[in-house]
Amino acid sequence: MVYPSGLFSLEKDEVYPYERFAYSLLDIAVEVLHHAQLPENIVVDFTQIIPGISPWSLNASVNIDSDGSGNPIRFRFMTPELFPAITYLFTAELMRDIFTEGGPLFYEQNPNALRERTRRFAEGTSAGVRAFQSGGVAAGVRAAYDHLGLTVTDLERCANDYDLLTKLIAYHEVGHAYTQLAVRTVTSPLESSALELIADLLATQWFYQKMIVNTPDKEEYRRFRGVSSHAEAIFSNALISLQSQQALLIFMAIAGAQINAGKVSLSGGPTHPPGLQRYSLQHLAILTLILSNFSKVLSEEHVTRLDNDWHSRMAALVRSGMIPLPDLEGLLNASECDTIEIAADLIERFAIEDLRPMIPLLKDIRRQMTESLNRKRGRKL
């Protein structure tokens, strides 16, 4: 573990984002790397300078150190120095109300309210960046928290949201380590883009296992969660899992704003698929796993509630501009459909057994997107 100098001069809530991100990453990395017979030599580095990335960028990465024969000997997971702190600001400010009961309807009816929260988050981040540039990490974290009025009393409110969001982010990077052979051998930008989808699907699968499959069927757990049955516990964990994916979608839009002159964006790049396509696959994957494996546990009412919660929040995100209309229109871009099919082919080529059951789903999504695109073209003709 490599922490920034001066970090531990801060208060508990200011250190928590760094410690929890490291825990979430190691919690899954040790398990899956052992399963893949890969070295469990793991470094989590919050100080590494990533080429072309500023210390306050919303980005994470993994490097693979190899021996003379090209065999992996160490996995080094890295984030910019302020990444954990800014992600905590995101959960504290932008996730404050939208995941509470009535929150989506409020933001759909008052789209400017979410824009105002986004502005406050940006101002808090900017205050932290200015202090970081003059006084280092500790000064930056403290200034950002002070600007938003965050104290240790906010930790209880923010901790779970932060934990779930950063699990998804950390699991994605572990997914790249897990598929290290594919990562090192693909050459085309389309294949690199498809590997991002594969890392997303692995992260989704592991998240589903941790959050839903591992739900204890014990009275003590139900009392702790405030539910009366195992079905309600499964439903509750499914609900917050789907909400965490939506939080990641918002996070990707904010990360896009950092490289898009402050304008939220879910556009991709030469080696990354569009954020909305990535989210859609994650959502379909976990929903398929939930509904196919817990059909005898969840009632029709449970499924309807999951669907209604999802739709209400997506409507609020579109209405507020957090999901830009150009990104919605780009979801049916013909060239982007190819990435999905390539991801299915790579899963077969590199024998990624964890995702083999996903191949039919990916090919079906590709087929449906192509058919929808052809119908759209037909209407234009």
N, C-alpha and C positions, 0 to 999 in steps of 0.2 A: 504494500500500500504506500503510495507516494502522495502526501498531502502538501498543499501550498504552505509556504513559510508564514507563520503568524496566525494560521487558521485557529489554533487551539487557545488563542487569547480571547476568542469570542465566546458568546453565551451558548447554552445548549441548543436553542432553536436555530442558531446561526451555523452551528457545526453539523446539526442533524442531516441536512440534505446531502452532505458529502459521505457521512458514515452510512446512511441508508442506501444511497446509490451503490456504494461498494458492496454492501451486504446483499442487495437484490441481485447484483451481477454474480457474485461468488456463489450465492445460493443455488443458482441453476448451472453455472459454468462447471463447477466441480463435478456435478452429477452427470451432465451430458457428455463432457469430454472424457470422463472415465468410461461411460457407456460406449463411446466411439473408439476407445483404446488410443486416445490422444493424450499427450502429456498434460498433467494437471498443474503445470508450472505457470501460474497466472500473476500478472502484475496489473494493478489498477492505478493509473497515474493521472492525477488531476493537475499536473504541472507541465506536462509535455507540450512544447510548442508545435502545433500542427501546421505544416506549410499552407499558406493561403487562408488560414483561419484565424480570426481575431480571438482574444481571450474571453470575449463575451458572446461568441457565436453559439447558437443552439445546435450543437453538432456533437457527435460521438463517433469513435472509430476503433478499429482493432488492427494491430500489426502482428505479423507472425514472424518470429525469429526462427531461423532454420540452421541445421548443422551443415557441414561440408557436402553432404549427400542430398541436401534439400529436404530432409525430414524435419518437421516442426519440433522445436525444443521449448518454446515459450510463447505465450499469448499475452500481448501487452494491450490492454484496453485503456483508451485515453479519452479525456474530455478537456475542452478549454477550461481555464482556471475558474471562471465565474459561472460555468454551465449549471452545476447543481444549485447554486444560490438563485440564479435567474429562473430556473425551473420551479423552485419553491415559490418565488414571487408569482409565477404564473398560476400555480394552484391556489395561492392565497387570494389573489385578486380576480382572475378571470374565471376560476371555477367556483367562486364564492356562492353564487345563487343559482346558476343555470342547471345544477344537478339536484336542486332541492325541489320538493313538491310545489308545483305552481310556477317554478322558475322559467321553464320553456315558454309557457303561455305569456308570462309577463314580458319576456324579451321579444317574443313574436309581435306583441302589441306595442312594445316600446323599443324598437330596434336601436334607437340612439343610445339606450342605456348600456347595451353591450359594447357599443363603440366607445362610450365614456369609460367603461372599465378597461378597455384595451388601451385607451389614452393614458389612464392612470398607471397601468402596468408599464407602458413605455417610458413614462416619466420617472418611475421608480428605478427602472433599469438604467436609464440615462444618468440618474444621480449616482448610482453605483459605479458606472463606468468612469465617470469623471473623477470620483474619489479613488478608484483603482489606479487610474493613470498617474495620480500624484502621490498616492500613499500605499499602494499594494492591495492584496486580496482582502485582508482584514478590514481595511478602511472602506473598500468598495462594498463589501457585504453589509457592514454596519450602516453605511450611508443609504443603501437601497432599502433596507428594513426600516430605517428611521423615516424615510420619505413616505412610505406607505403606512407608517404607524404600527408596524408589526412588532410584537413582543412575544415572550415565551408563552403567554396565555393563548396565543393563536395556534400554537403547535398542535394542540389536541384537535382543533378544527381542521387543520391542514394535513396532518401526518398521513392519514389513510389515503387521501387523494394523491398526495405526492408519491407514496409507496406504490400504488397501483400504476400510475403513469410511468414512473421510472422503471418499473418491472418490464413494461412493454418495450421501452427504449433499450434497456440493458439486454433483454432477451433477444432483440433483433441483432445486436452486435455479437452475442454469443452464437447466434445462428450463422453468422459469417465465419466464425472460428470453427464451428462444427462442420461446415462444408468447405474446409480449407483447401481440399484437393481441387474442387471446382473453382474456388476463388482464384487459385494460382494458375489455372490452365485455360480458362476462357479468354478469348481474344477480342471478340467483337463488342461494340457498345450495346447492341441489343441483348447479347448474352449477359453482359454485366448488369444491365437493367433487369433482366429476368432473375438474376441472383438476388436482387433486392426483394423481389416478390417471394422468393424461396425463403429468405431470412425472415420476412414478415410472417409467412405461413408457419415456419418452425416456432417463432415467438408466440404466435397465436395458439399453436398446439400445446406448448409448454404452459402457457398462461391458463388455458382451459383445464389442463391437468391439475395445476396448483389450486385454481380458484373454485372449480366446480366438481371435478372427479374426486378430489381429496376432501370434499365437504364431510365432516364427521357426522355419522348418524348416531349422535349421543345427546341425551337430555341436557347435559352440562353445556354443550355447545349451543343448543337451542335457547337455553336460558340466557347465555352470553349474547346471542344475536337478537334476542327478543322476539323469537318466532315460536310457533306452537307445534310445528311438524317438520319432518325431513323435507317434504315437498316444498314447504315455505322457505326452508334454508337454501335449497337448490335454486328456487326462484330468485331469492334475494341475491345470491352470489352471481347468478346469471345476469340479473339486472345491472349490478355494479360493474360486471365485466364488460357488458355492452356499452355502458356509460363511459368506462375508462377508454375504450376504443374511440369514442366520440371526443373525449378530452385530447387524445393523441392527434386526432384530425385537426382540432383547433390549434394545437401546439405546432403542427406542421404548417398551418396557414400563417402563424406568427413567425415561425422560422423563415418562411418565404418572404415575409415583409422585410427581414433583415437584409436580404440581398435584392430587394425589389423597391428600393427607395421609399420604404415605409408603407407600401401598399400590400395588403395581405394577398397571398398567392399560394396556390397548390400546384403550380406548374412543376414539371419535372426537369430533367436535363439530359445530357448525352448518355449518362449511365444510371439515371434514376427515373422510374416511371412517375407519372403525375400522382400527387398525393391523394386525390379523390379515387383514382383507380386502386391504389394501394389499400386505402381504407375500405373500399367496397369489397375487395377480396378478403380482407381480414374479417369484416362483418359477416360475409356469407359463410366463411370457413367456420367461425366459432358458432354461428347460429345453426349451421348444419350439424355440427358435433353435438350441440345441446339438444336439438329437437330429435335427432336420430337415436341418441343414447339415453335420453330421459323422457321419452314419449309416454312411458307408463308411470312416470312420477309427476310430471307437470300436467296440470289440467288445461282445458281449453281457455279457461279464464286467465290462467297464468300466461299462456302464449299470447292472448289478446293484450294483456297488460304490457308485456314486453314490446309488442308491436306498436302499441299506442305511445308508449314512452319514447321509443326510437323516433317515430314520425314527428311527434311534437317538438323534439329537440332539433331534428334536422330542419324542420320548417323555420324555427327560430334562427338557426345559423344562416339559412339562405336569406331570410328576410333582413337580417342585420348586415349582410354582406360578408360575413365570416367565411362563407363558401361563395366565392365570386361566380357570377353567371358564366364567364368564359370557361371556367374550370368545369362547370356542369355540362356545357356544350362540348367540351373536349373529351368527355367521358366516352363518347362514341367515335372518337378518332380512329380511322381504320388502321393506321400504322401502330397505334397503341395496342390494338387487339393482338398483334403478332407477339408481343412480349409475353402474354399469358400462355400462348401455345408453346413458345420457346421454354418457359418455365417448366411446363409439363414434360417436355422432351429432356431437359436437363435433369429432372428428378429421376427419369428412367436411365439416362446415360450414366449418371454418377451413383446410381443405386441408393438414393436417399430414402431408406426404407420407412422412416417416420412419416414421410409425405406421400408414399405410394398410393394410399387410399384417396388422396386428394386429386390424383390425375384425372379421373372421370369428371369431377366437379370442375376443374380448370378447363377441360376440353368442352364441357357443356356450356360454361360461361362464354368461352370463345365463340362457340357456335351461335349462341343466342345474341351476342353482341354483333356478329356478322349479319345475322338475319335481320336484326333491328336496323342496322345501318343500311342494308339493301332496301328495306321497306321505306326508309326515310328518303333514299335516293329515288325510289320509284314514285313517291308522292311528288317530288320536285319535277320529275320528267312529265 
